[in-house]
């Protein structure tokens, strides 16, 4: 698989993030890549945060991913922990910590 080019764009309409499966809403920044593999070509669109999380996980444990960035939709709790260790702010944006609120003991 070869990436022919990467751009950062602001969505003018709703797109589907190929990384997490959620929508990229109009006005959000996203990553757009032109990809080819053999005789196939396509455009990959991903939230900027999803792309960053995938890159972090690949950089930290890349040997497990066959030279492709891991999908956010397939990340388990151990993967999320790696991202939280490397970039806590990104992890909090993507997977907010659930607060239990004040205790009523």
FIKOLZA-1660 file (N, C-alpha, C; in steps of 0.1 Angstrom, whole numbers, plus 5000, padded with zeros to 4 digits):
% residues 105
   i   px   py   pz ch aa at
   1 5008 4988 5000  A  X  N
   1 5000 5000 5000  A  X CA
   1 5009 5012 5000  A  X  C
   2 5005 5022 4992  A  X  N
   2 5013 5034 4990  A  X CA
   2 5004 5046 4992  A  X  C
   3 5009 5056 5000  A  X  N
   3 5002 5069 5002  A  X CA
   3 5007 5078 4992  A  X  C
   4 4999 5083 4983  A  X  N
   4 5003 5093 4972  A  X CA
   4 5003 5107 4977  A  X  C
   5 4996 5110 4988  A  X  N
   5 4996 5123 4993  A  X CA
   5 4987 5125 5005  A  X  C
   6 4990 5134 5014  A  X  N
   6 4982 5136 5026  A  X CA
   6 4980 5151 5027  A  X  C
   7 4967 5154 5030  A  X  N
   7 4964 5168 5032  A  X CA
   7 4955 5169 5045  A  X  C
   8 4955 5180 5051  A  X  N
   8 4947 5183 5063  A  X CA
   8 4936 5193 5057  A  X  C
   9 4923 5189 5059  A  X  N
   9 4912 5196 5053  A  X CA
   9 4902 5200 5064  A  X  C
  10 4894 5210 5061  A  X  N
  10 4882 5213 5069  A  X CA
  10 4870 5208 5061  A  X  C
  11 4863 5200 5067  A  X  N
  11 4851 5193 5061  A  X CA
  11 4841 5204 5057  A  X  C
  12 4836 5204 5044  A  X  N
  12 4826 5213 5040  A  X CA
  12 4812 5205 5040  A  X  C
  13 4813 5192 5042  A  X  N
  13 4801 5184 5044  A  X CA
  13 4805 5172 5053  A  X  C
  14 4795 5165 5057  A  X  N
  14 4797 5153 5066  A  X CA
  14 4804 5142 5058  A  X  C
  15 4814 5136 5064  A  X  N
  15 4821 5124 5059  A  X CA
  15 4821 5113 5070  A  X  C
  16 4824 5101 5066  A  X  N
  16 4825 5090 5076  A  X CA
  16 4840 5088 5078  A  X  C
  17 4844 5088 5091  A  X  N
  17 4858 5085 5095  A  X CA
  17 4861 5071 5092  A  X  C
  18 4871 5068 5084  A  X  N
  18 4874 5054 5081  A  X CA
  18 4882 5047 5092  A  X  C
  19 4886 5055 5102  A  X  N
  19 4894 5050 5113  A  X CA
  19 4885 5046 5125  A  X  C
  20 4875 5054 5128  A  X  N
  20 4867 5051 5140  A  X CA
  20 4853 5047 5136  A  X  C
  21 4848 5051 5124  A  X  N
  21 4835 5048 5120  A  X CA
  21 4825 5059 5123  A  X  C
  22 4829 5069 5131  A  X  N
  22 4819 5080 5134  A  X CA
  22 4820 5090 5123  A  X  C
  23 4811 5100 5124  A  X  N
  23 4811 5111 5114  A  X CA
  23 4821 5121 5116  A  X  C
  24 4827 5126 5105  A  X  N
  24 4835 5139 5105  A  X CA
  24 4825 5149 5101  A  X  C
  25 4822 5158 5111  A  X  N
  25 4811 5168 5108  A  X CA
  25 4817 5180 5101  A  X  C
  26 4808 5187 5094  A  X  N
  26 4811 5199 5087  A  X CA
  26 4818 5209 5096  A  X  C
  27 4830 5214 5092  A  X  N
  27 4837 5223 5100  A  X CA
  27 4849 5217 5107  A  X  C
  28 4849 5203 5109  A  X  N
  28 4859 5197 5116  A  X CA
  28 4871 5195 5107  A  X  C
  29 4883 5195 5113  A  X  N
  29 4896 5192 5105  A  X CA
  29 4897 5177 5104  A  X  C
  30 4901 5172 5092  A  X  N
  30 4903 5158 5090  A  X CA
  30 4915 5156 5081  A  X  C
  31 4920 5144 5081  A  X  N
  31 4931 5140 5073  A  X CA
  31 4926 5133 5061  A  X  C
  32 4931 5137 5049  A  X  N
  32 4926 5131 5036  A  X CA
  32 4939 5125 5030  A  X  C
  33 4939 5112 5027  A  X  N
  33 4950 5106 5020  A  X CA
  33 4946 5099 5007  A  X  C
  34 4954 5100 4997  A  X  N
  34 4952 5093 4985  A  X CA
  34 4960 5080 4985  A  X  C
  35 4954 5069 4985  A  X  N
  35 4961 5056 4986  A  X CA
  35 4959 5047 4974  A  X  C
  36 4970 5039 4971  A  X  N
  36 4969 5029 4961  A  X CA
  36 4975 5016 4966  A  X  C
  37 4970 5005 4961  A  X  N
  37 4975 4992 4964  A  X CA
  37 4972 4983 4952  A  X  C
  38 4982 4979 4946  A  X  N
  38 4980 4971 4933  A  X CA
  38 4973 4979 4923  A  X  C
  39 4962 4974 4918  A  X  N
  39 4954 4981 4909  A  X CA
  39 4943 4989 4915  A  X  C
  40 4942 4990 4928  A  X  N
  40 4931 4998 4934  A  X CA
  40 4936 5011 4940  A  X  C
  41 4927 5021 4939  A  X  N
  41 4930 5034 4944  A  X CA
  41 4918 5039 4952  A  X  C
  42 4920 5047 4963  A  X  N
  42 4909 5052 4971  A  X CA
  42 4914 5064 4979  A  X  C
  43 4904 5071 4985  A  X  N
  43 4907 5082 4994  A  X CA
  43 4903 5078 5008  A  X  C
  44 4912 5080 5017  A  X  N
  44 4911 5077 5031  A  X CA
  44 4908 5090 5039  A  X  C
  45 4897 5090 5047  A  X  N
  45 4894 5102 5055  A  X CA
  45 4894 5098 5069  A  X  C
  46 4900 5106 5078  A  X  N
  46 4901 5103 5092  A  X CA
  46 4901 5115 5100  A  X  C
  47 4894 5115 5112  A  X  N
  47 4895 5126 5121  A  X CA
  47 4910 5128 5124  A  X  C
  48 4914 5140 5127  A  X  N
  48 4928 5143 5130  A  X CA
  48 4932 5136 5142  A  X  C
  49 4924 5136 5153  A  X  N
  49 4927 5129 5165  A  X CA
  49 4928 5113 5163  A  X  C
  50 4920 5108 5155  A  X  N
  50 4921 5093 5152  A  X CA
  50 4934 5090 5144  A  X  C
  51 4937 5099 5135  A  X  N
  51 4950 5097 5128  A  X CA
  51 4962 5098 5137  A  X  C
  52 4962 5107 5146  A  X  N
  52 4973 5109 5156  A  X CA
  52 4973 5097 5165  A  X  C
  53 4962 5092 5170  A  X  N
  53 4962 5080 5179  A  X CA
  53 4967 5068 5172  A  X  C
  54 4963 5066 5159  A  X  N
  54 4968 5055 5151  A  X CA
  54 4983 5055 5150  A  X  C
  55 4988 5067 5147  A  X  N
  55 5002 5069 5145  A  X CA
  55 5010 5066 5158  A  X  C
  56 5005 5071 5169  A  X  N
  56 5012 5068 5182  A  X CA
  56 5013 5053 5184  A  X  C
  57 5001 5046 5183  A  X  N
  57 5002 5032 5185  A  X CA
  57 5011 5025 5176  A  X  C
  58 5011 5029 5163  A  X  N
  58 5020 5022 5153  A  X CA
  58 5034 5025 5157  A  X  C
  59 5038 5037 5161  A  X  N
  59 5051 5040 5165  A  X CA
  59 5056 5033 5177  A  X  C
  60 5047 5030 5186  A  X  N
  60 5050 5024 5199  A  X CA
  60 5051 5008 5197  A  X  C
  61 5042 5002 5190  A  X  N
  61 5042 4988 5188  A  X CA
  61 5039 4984 5174  A  X  C
  62 5045 4991 5165  A  X  N
  62 5042 4989 5150  A  X CA
  62 5044 4975 5145  A  X  C
  63 5053 4968 5150  A  X  N
  63 5056 4954 5145  A  X CA
  63 5043 4946 5144  A  X  C
  64 5033 4949 5152  A  X  N
  64 5021 4941 5153  A  X CA
  64 5011 4944 5142  A  X  C
  65 5014 4954 5134  A  X  N
  65 5003 4960 5125  A  X CA
  65 5007 4958 5110  A  X  C
  66 5016 4950 5106  A  X  N
  66 5019 4947 5092  A  X CA
  66 5021 4960 5083  A  X  C
  67 5028 4970 5088  A  X  N
  67 5031 4982 5081  A  X CA
  67 5019 4991 5078  A  X  C
  68 5007 4988 5085  A  X  N
  68 4995 4997 5083  A  X CA
  68 4992 5003 5097  A  X  C
  69 4987 5015 5096  A  X  N
  69 4982 5021 5109  A  X CA
  69 4971 5013 5115  A  X  C
  70 4970 5011 5128  A  X  N
  70 4959 5004 5134  A  X CA
  70 4947 5013 5134  A  X  C
  71 4935 5007 5133  A  X  N
  71 4923 5014 5133  A  X CA
  71 4918 5017 5148  A  X  C
  72 4914 5029 5150  A  X  N
  72 4909 5033 5163  A  X CA
  72 4897 5024 5167  A  X  C
  73 4889 5020 5157  A  X  N
  73 4877 5012 5160  A  X CA
  73 4881 4998 5165  A  X  C
  74 4894 4994 5163  A  X  N
  74 4898 4981 5168  A  X CA
  74 4907 4981 5180  A  X  C
  75 4909 4993 5185  A  X  N
  75 4918 4995 5197  A  X CA
  75 4912 4990 5210  A  X  C
  76 4919 4982 5217  A  X  N
  76 4914 4977 5230  A  X CA
  76 4920 4985 5241  A  X  C
  77 4917 4981 5253  A  X  N
  77 4921 4990 5265  A  X CA
  77 4936 4991 5266  A  X  C
  78 4943 4980 5263  A  X  N
  78 4958 4981 5263  A  X CA
  78 4963 4991 5253  A  X  C
  79 4957 4991 5241  A  X  N
  79 4961 5001 5231  A  X CA
  79 4958 5015 5236  A  X  C
  80 4947 5017 5242  A  X  N
  80 4943 5030 5247  A  X CA
  80 4952 5035 5258  A  X  C
  81 4957 5025 5266  A  X  N
  81 4966 5028 5276  A  X CA
  81 4979 5033 5271  A  X  C
  82 4984 5028 5260  A  X  N
  82 4996 5032 5253  A  X CA
  82 4994 5047 5249  A  X  C
  83 4983 5050 5242  A  X  N
  83 4981 5063 5238  A  X CA
  83 4980 5073 5249  A  X  C
  84 4973 5068 5260  A  X  N
  84 4972 5077 5272  A  X CA
  84 4985 5080 5278  A  X  C
  85 4994 5070 5278  A  X  N
  85 5008 5073 5283  A  X CA
  85 5016 5083 5275  A  X  C
  86 5014 5082 5262  A  X  N
  86 5022 5090 5253  A  X CA
  86 5016 5104 5251  A  X  C
  87 5003 5105 5250  A  X  N
  87 4996 5118 5248  A  X CA
  87 4983 5118 5256  A  X  C
  88 4984 5121 5269  A  X  N
  88 4972 5120 5278  A  X CA
  88 4961 5130 5273  A  X  C
  89 4964 5141 5268  A  X  N
  89 4953 5150 5263  A  X CA
  89 4946 5145 5251  A  X  C
  90 4953 5138 5242  A  X  N
  90 4946 5132 5231  A  X CA
  90 4937 5121 5236  A  X  C
  91 4942 5112 5244  A  X  N
  91 4934 5101 5250  A  X CA
  91 4922 5106 5257  A  X  C
  92 4923 5117 5264  A  X  N
  92 4911 5123 5271  A  X CA
  92 4901 5128 5261  A  X  C
  93 4905 5134 5250  A  X  N
  93 4896 5139 5240  A  X CA
  93 4889 5127 5233  A  X  C
  94 4896 5116 5231  A  X  N
  94 4890 5105 5224  A  X CA
  94 4882 5096 5233  A  X  C
  95 4887 5093 5245  A  X  N
  95 4880 5084 5254  A  X CA
  95 4880 5091 5268  A  X  C
  96 4870 5100 5270  A  X  N
  96 4870 5108 5282  A  X CA
  96 4869 5099 5294  A  X  C
  97 4876 5102 5305  A  X  N
  97 4875 5095 5317  A  X CA
  97 4861 5097 5323  A  X  C
  98 4855 5087 5327  A  X  N
  98 4842 5088 5333  A  X CA
  98 4844 5091 5348  A  X  C
  99 4838 5103 5352  A  X  N
  99 4839 5107 5366  A  X CA
  99 4827 5101 5374  A  X  C
 100 4830 5096 5385  A  X  N
 100 4819 5090 5394  A  X CA
 100 4812 5101 5402  A  X  C
 101 4818 5113 5402  A  X  N
 101 4812 5123 5410  A  X CA
 101 4814 5122 5425  A  X  C
 102 4809 5130 5433  A  X  N
 102 4811 5130 5447  A  X CA
 102 4806 5117 5453  A  X  C
 103 4813 5112 5463  A  X  N
 103 4808 5100 5470  A  X CA
 103 4797 5104 5480  A  X  C
 104 4788 5095 5482  A  X  N
 104 4777 5098 5492  A  X CA
 104 4777 5087 5503  A  X  C
 105 4789 5084 5507  A  X  N
 105 4790 5074 5518  A  X CA
 105 4786 5079 5531  A  X  C
% end
